[in-house]
Amino acid sequence: MTQKNRITGGQIDRSRTLSFRFDGKSYQGHPGDTLASALLANGVRLMGRSFKYHRPRGPLSAGSEEPNAIVQLREGARQEPNTRATVAELFDGLTATSQNRFPSLSFDMMGVNDLLSPFFAAGFYYKTFMWPAKFWESIYEPIIRRAAGLGALSRQDDPDAYDKGFLHCDLLVIGAGPAGLAAALTAGRAGARVIVTDEDFRMGGRLNAETHALGEASGADWAAGVVAELASLPNVRLMPRTTTLGAMDHGIYSAVERVSDHLPVPAAGKPRQILWRIYSRRALLTAGAIERPIAFENNDRPGIMLAGALRAYANRWGVAVGERVAVFTNNDDGLRTATDLAAKGIDVAAVIDTRTGGPLLPGIRHLQGAEVTGSAGRLGLSAISIRHANGKVESLPVTALGVSGGWNPNLNIASHHRGRPVWQDAIAAFVPPKDGPAGLSAAGAAAGLFSTHAALQSGAGAAVAALDDLGVKATLPDLPRAEDAPVAIAPKWYVQGKGRAWVDQQNDVTVKDVKLAHQENFVSVEHLKRYTTLGMATDQGKTGNILGLAVMAELTGRTIPETGTTIYRPPYTPVAMGALGGRSRGHEFKPTRLTPSHKWANEQGAVFVEVGMWLRAQWFPKAGETTWRQSVDREVLATRASVGICDVTTLGKIDIQGTDAGAFLDKVYANTFSTLGVGKVRYGLMLREDGIVMDDGTTARMGQNEWVMTTTTANAVPVFRHLEYVRQCLCPDMDVQLISTTEAWAQYSVAGPNARKLLEKLVDQDISDAAFPYMACGAITVKGVRARLFRISFSGELAYEIAVPTRYGDAMIRALMEAGREFDAVAYGTESLGVMRVEKGHVAGNELNGQTTALNMGLGKMVSKKKDAIGMVLSQREGLVAEGGLRIVGVKPVDPAQPLTAGSHFLEPGAAAVAANDLGWLTSVVYSPHVGSSIALGYLKNGEARKGQRLRAVNLLAKTEVEVEIVSAHFVDPEGVRLRG
Amino acid sequence: MADLSLKPITPLGNDLPVRISIGPVTISEVVDTALASLAQRMGQDITAAAKGAGIPLPPAGRWEQGATCAAFWLSPEMWMIEAPFASHEDIVAHLKPVFGEAASITEQTDAWARFDVTGASLPRLFELLCNYDIARHGAGSASRTMMEHLGCYVVIRAADHISVLGPRSSAQSLFHALETAAHSVF
């Protein structure tokens, strides 16, 4: 028979039947069911095995606080471990499997752990797996992990997409129970922008699980009516299936919306989940309360659950968890479960009430002053033991037991900013701290106001107050009459006994474990938590923390508030890594920047390299070339022999204007710029405040007050940021304006003896040496298109950089290659660029490593002493200018056949390879087709004086050692004749 | 001899702008606008000159359309001027005579890829893309914001017409982000 435990009523759609599978077996449920409610309806109580002892477990709760009914959802790549059956919305075709058991849920061989439990008490592994120490990583830890694991990952890529987004509101309402709905209604009607989040797929909170009337309507109907009105208001956004995860700074809350978790597969293009950042001006915590159990021996059998959950399964889902039930309570709310179940026709065998006195429940066997001392049943509850007030012990056959130890306000989010919850004796629970996140208040059960009337009133009142803060006038709506029963509780935390009584069911922490922690002096709450692992599982102790704390308080003879409480941190419930990653995965991990010549380079079969977010052509292979070296050697030789073209758009370009722009450049560059004539370019060296070189590049004076600075590709943004800092903070009186133009211009280097001849075919103006000498710059036109020309050289050859508006960049590379055809022009990539700059002895990123000065680079004379510039004073520190310090040198292997390795360290012949003998290192190594061997730049102590010396280049990591000769860093045209040609 | 004249391409690398429709929205690549930054120099007041030339200088967070040119605020005393590309390709040459040495003007036309998103329910699309409260700010607003790690400007020309200006080199990544978000929402 299917759904043998399904009874009448509830908010499920019985007109439709859904099929699903659990552990390979087919079952049926209805829309509106959770996996747990559907399984319970089908008579399945056993849903999981516990973490440590592999004890059989069924659901304890009917919500996200669930510690026991933890399952794997779906199959294949979509398999998701450690999900709570109590909140998994049922859909047709849902597949779930139990976890942490072998070979099956009903027969789990690891259940032997339970028999060996005396060996597995709290802290056992700290004491047991101590010797030998080296066994920990290789033997002990793997075994423990295998035994204690929860679900398994699919080890496949998640096929679904996750989005991230941003929302803004005046009032964020966290939780759509009576308090939240009343608040949203108040604020929504006042015209405020309201967002209501609720983790459930059906808004209404406990109103859906209770039988109280609100005015003339049932709670669920009232909730549905309010939800319908809110949905019609354009200023209100209802977000069911959305868990608010945490309170960040400045009124920002994170939330995850499960857009497609209730579908077999997300619709095409749609995300599975969205991680929202909600920017609220005010927020209201109306997240309700979480019931807590009373611990007694073997209180963890399937069929034993929180009384409120037992009632919720009957009222909301039409499920009788057992045909014969009992209730164990220390408060009046537990009595409601008994009356509700009895009203549903369920056989309530007894109510075991720890309190004495007061009225007895009519028509129900109400045992006052009694307690439940134990339970029986192999894979589920079959009987409980009761100790009556007179000491008599009774065994009562039941298949379900509801336990209520009282309710804890769900204040989790209110303590995310380290506010300490406050103890309230009247409800025997903590309420939200007074120093919680700014702008957040609490109402309803989350604030410790447990009656429906109080929830409605406090929710509406809190909304009025929050909006009043914002200058928005709101009025209290007409709220329905609702029950207003006072909280009647006599705290009872656990029942004395010899056996194990579970406190934290997910992490298998018992009352005995807490006692052991106390015995071993781990009495601080934080120590208790870490010693016993209380509250450290995926449920974060939502049902067990206060209970553990209360046991410790009793043992130490202190009150609960004196004992303290642990506070919570985000996320409220576990979040999929995919949701945190969003769309940033695989090729879309970051945006890509394409150069203006990218399309053309791709057509040429270029090999690309990532340079930050840029993709740059590294080399351009030609037919017949089998190694990159062949391509690069060809590009270098062809450039030096005739002409080569390289896309240098990626270098940062900063437009600097203003009447003080020259003085500003004198400030940010170590060398002088203000004296540079219009139409001229100068190489500049930029220092950090501490005198270390920050960046280098050329700056061109395009007009009296107009300059264009170039930076290295890597430092385009840091230099711009630095300049803005200097402009705004250090030199606020200077008339200087800055803007980046990196992207606005497509810029190409044209280098080689035939560079001018090539450009003369394209440029409309005279660019002869006389008209456009070395280091000239100016505005020109290329076949009528506005352009800029700079006569600068990084390769050491006669060279220009020509820039056109980026939209013409693709046409420009094609025009350059076409015009260069008669000169056998080549395109060259970043590898050849690197080879030629090392051959010329130019420093680049490897030399500008954030530790080196101008003096180290052989550019000490560029640091002008005639003016004040950033870094000038500190660059003259004694240690930085000492004789014999690191100087840039050129390096060649004595045997040209031997390759050099970057990072190798210089050592004297015969010196041991230890740090004390270190003389410096090779920074950049290339193969020079011009020299015919590996060549390198390096920093060498007293480098200037060592030219001609032979040293060893030793690399202990690569295990290489090469005899090298120290030479000038200028391997090509040291006199600079070519570039002035 | 081969034709060496230069033919422009769009930020997405084509001869003609791309235009796609997803649900109620259309995303169009826009290439017919010239851009220049206009920064008032220290001690100068360009208000009268701008007014005389019909160039709006909107306050912080705003965009305004003038007779020929439009403008949005970039930073204190700095604006981005928009003008028709066909008539203002050399936009600096148009603006320089208006402001002379009272302002610094820098061509920005090709620094940006512009995508115009038109249609209904635009706030729902942009809430997946950036932390800019489209609904609250409304038509006539503009802001710098981040979209998928890219620094962008968002200009709300009308409730059903929003421009996104992003770095031109990342046009494909930005377009992909817009397209993906639109599929996600609609």
Boltz contact constraints between the chains, C-beta under 6 A:
constraints:
  - contact:
      token1: [A, 163]
      token2: [B, 128]
      max_distance: 6.0
  - contact:
      token1: [A, 163]
      token2: [B, 184]
      max_distance: 6.0
  - contact:
      token1: [A, 165]
      token2: [B, 127]
      max_distance: 6.0
  - contact:
      token1: [A, 165]
      token2: [B, 128]
      max_distance: 6.0
  - contact:
      token1: [A, 166]
      token2: [B, 127]
      max_distance: 6.0
  - contact:
      token1: [A, 166]
      token2: [B, 131]
      max_distance: 6.0
  - contact:
      token1: [A, 167]
      token2: [B, 127]
      max_distance: 6.0
  - contact:
      token1: [A, 168]
      token2: [B, 133]
      max_distance: 6.0
  - contact:
      token1: [A, 269]
      token2: [B, 183]
      max_distance: 6.0
  - contact:
      token1: [A, 271]
      token2: [B, 184]
      max_distance: 6.0
  - contact:
      token1: [A, 590]
      token2: [B, 149]
      max_distance: 6.0
  - contact:
      token1: [A, 591]
      token2: [B, 148]
      max_distance: 6.0
  - contact:
      token1: [A, 591]
      token2: [B, 149]
      max_distance: 6.0
  - contact:
      token1: [A, 591]
      token2: [B, 150]
      max_distance: 6.0
  - contact:
      token1: [A, 591]
      token2: [B, 170]
      max_distance: 6.0
  - contact:
      token1: [A, 591]
      token2: [B, 173]
      max_distance: 6.0
  - contact:
      token1: [A, 592]
      token2: [B, 173]
      max_distance: 6.0
  - contact:
      token1: [A, 593]
      token2: [B, 169]
      max_distance: 6.0
  - contact:
      token1: [A, 593]
      token2: [B, 170]
      max_distance: 6.0
  - contact:
      token1: [A, 594]
      token2: [B, 169]
      max_distance: 6.0
  - contact:
      token1: [A, 599]
      token2: [B, 13]
      max_distance: 6.0
  - contact:
      token1: [A, 655]
      token2: [B, 106]
      max_distance: 6.0
  - contact:
      token1: [A, 657]
      token2: [B, 104]
      max_distance: 6.0
  - contact:
      token1: [A, 658]
      token2: [B, 41]
      max_distance: 6.0
  - contact:
      token1: [A, 658]
      token2: [B, 104]
      max_distance: 6.0
  - contact:
      token1: [A, 735]
      token2: [B, 41]
      max_distance: 6.0
  - contact:
      token1: [A, 735]
      token2: [B, 42]
      max_distance: 6.0
  - contact:
      token1: [A, 737]
      token2: [B, 39]
      max_distance: 6.0
  - contact:
      token1: [A, 737]
      token2: [B, 104]
      max_distance: 6.0
  - contact:
      token1: [A, 739]
      token2: [B, 37]
      max_distance: 6.0
  - contact:
      token1: [A, 739]
      token2: [B, 106]
      max_distance: 6.0
  - contact:
      token1: [A, 743]
      token2: [B, 111]
      max_distance: 6.0
  - contact:
      token1: [A, 743]
      token2: [B, 167]
      max_distance: 6.0
  - contact:
      token1: [A, 743]
      token2: [B, 168]
      max_distance: 6.0
  - contact:
      token1: [A, 743]
      token2: [B, 169]
      max_distance: 6.0
  - contact:
      token1: [A, 744]
      token2: [B, 108]
      max_distance: 6.0
  - contact:
      token1: [A, 744]
      token2: [B, 110]
      max_distance: 6.0
  - contact:
      token1: [A, 744]
      token2: [B, 111]
      max_distance: 6.0
  - contact:
      token1: [A, 762]
      token2: [B, 4]
      max_distance: 6.0
  - contact:
      token1: [A, 783]
      token2: [B, 4]
      max_distance: 6.0
  - contact:
      token1: [A, 783]
      token2: [B, 5]
      max_distance: 6.0
  - contact:
      token1: [A, 783]
      token2: [B, 6]
      max_distance: 6.0
  - contact:
      token1: [A, 785]
      token2: [B, 6]
      max_distance: 6.0
  - contact:
      token1: [A, 805]
      token2: [B, 110]
      max_distance: 6.0
  - contact:
      token1: [A, 806]
      token2: [B, 110]
      max_distance: 6.0
  - contact:
      token1: [A, 806]
      token2: [B, 168]
      max_distance: 6.0
  - contact:
      token1: [A, 807]
      token2: [B, 8]
      max_distance: 6.0
  - contact:
      token1: [A, 807]
      token2: [B, 110]
      max_distance: 6.0
  - contact:
      token1: [A, 808]
      token2: [B, 6]
      max_distance: 6.0
  - contact:
      token1: [A, 808]
      token2: [B, 8]
      max_distance: 6.0
  - contact:
      token1: [A, 810]
      token2: [B, 9]
      max_distance: 6.0
  - contact:
      token1: [A, 811]
      token2: [B, 6]
      max_distance: 6.0
  - contact:
      token1: [A, 811]
      token2: [B, 7]
      max_distance: 6.0
  - contact:
      token1: [A, 815]
      token2: [B, 4]
      max_distance: 6.0
  - contact:
      token1: [A, 818]
      token2: [B, 2]
      max_distance: 6.0
  - contact:
      token1: [A, 819]
      token2: [B, 4]
      max_distance: 6.0
